[in-house]
């Protein structure tokens, strides 16, 4: 088993989801987006950012740096539930949104070499096939060891790659709900389940530029569920989400409530065995199907108009 990330990893041919939680990261998010979009040897890159309630320009800078790149998605996180660490809750939501079976959790404070993600995936999918890989980063900024109230900064920065099936089998970041500085609970859960875990030296490919993984307000445990303050961008994004959610529900209702056409019974000779009718392989044609399709198209057009209006209103 290798003790360090490979400096010359093979190409990753599967979809790789890089998951990055954000909160008031305007100082470092531009560098993070550019580093992720510069990754090499990952042909199917899925980069997902989740904002956990930033009050600065974090989200605007992500959109500016992404420049409509189809590989990048920006999500808005739900309020942190009672008893959860905000970091763990953000990572759990990112995992739900991931498209790849290989998931890589990264902090926005990490400076990644162009082959860092491919190296992490190569370690995960290598000959000994790991369930979870932890790559330790080199820290440029010394850790502040002065006493402080609240959670202390982590002494190490890490890039974590995990197989999605393993992640959900062990319960995901529910195991790290009270872990203020990382995924220690997740690593322990994988080990308890008999999974293969590797801790590798990634200092030649990963550098940590900031003094702490998460600010104190981001690492704390939520005392109660709350929605917090509203933000114009929240309203715009949520209205778009609700429009398409309504469309999905209407489409489902249109097709599930459409009456089925009953075929007239036919007589059969005595002694002939009755065979079970075959299920149709496609939606039946006719006035009923046409009406359902027309209703669905109308709902979709209306939802699209609502989404466009919401975007225009948010500008």
Residue, then its C-alpha position, 0 to 999 in steps of 0.5 A: x500500500x503506498x504511503x504517499x499520493x502518486x505524483x504520476x496518477x493514472x487517469x480517472x475515467x469515472x465521474x468524480x465528485x469534489x465536494x466543498x462546503x463554504x461559509x464566508x470564504x470570499x478570501x479564498x474561494x476564487x483560488x479554490x475554484x480555479x484550482x479545481x477547474x485546473x485538475x488534470x486526468x479527471x475527464x468527468x469532473x463534478x465540482x459541487x459547492x454548498x454555501x452554509x449561510x455566507x453573509x459576504x461575497x462567497x457565492x457571487x465569487x463562485x459564480x464569477x469564477x465558474x463562468x457557467x462551467x457545466x462542471x460546477x454547481x453551487x447549492x444553498x445549504x439548509x439550516x443546521x439541525x439541532x445537535x449537528x456540527x455545521x461542517x458535518x451537515x454541509x458535507x452530508x448535503x453535498x454527498x446527497x448532491x454528488x453524481x459520482x461514486x468516488x467522492x472527494x471532500x475538500x476544504x476551500x483553504x486547500x491549494x491543490x496541485x493539478x493532479x491532486x484529485x486524480x491521485x486521491x482517486x487512484x489511491x481509492x481505486x488502486x490494486x488494494x481498493x480502499x473504501x476511504x483515503x485520507x491525504x494529509x496536507x502540508x501547512x504553510x501558515x503556523x497554527x495559532x496555539x493561544x488559548x481560545x474559547x470554543x473549538x480549537x483549530x485542527x492541527x492537520x488539513x486533509x483531503x478525504x476520498x471515499x467510495x459512495x456506497x461505503x459512505x452511505x452504508x456506514x451512515x455518512x456524516x451522521x457519524x461526524x455530527x459532533x466532530x467540529x474539525x473534520x471527519x474523524x467520526x466517519x473514518x472510525x465508522x468505516x473502520x468499524x464496518x470492516x472497510x479499508x482506510x488508508x492515510x497517505x502523505x499528500x504534502x507534495x500535492x496538497x498545501x493548506x494556506x489558512x490557519x484553521x479548517x473552519x471558523x469558530x462559528x462554522x465548527x460549533x454545534x447548533x443549539x436549535x434549528x433556525x432559518x437565520x436571516x434572509x438574503x436576496x440570493x436565497x430567495x431567487x435560488x429557492x424560488x427556482x428550486x420550488x418551481x421545478x419541484x412543483x413541475x415534478x410533482x405536477x408531472x407525476x400527478x398528470x401521468x399517475x392520475x390519467x385513466x387507463x383504457x380498458x380493452x373489451x373482453x374477448x371470448x376464447x375457446x373452451x379449455x384454452x389457458x388464459x394468459x396474463x396480459x403483457x405490460x405495455x412497454x411504452x405509454x399508450x397513444x390516444x386522446x388520454x395520453x395526448x391530454x396528459x402530455x399537453x398538461x405536462x408541457x403546460x406545467x413545464x412551460x409555466x415553471x420555466x417562466x417562473x424560474x426566468x422571472x425569479x432570476x430577473x427579479x434577483x438581479 
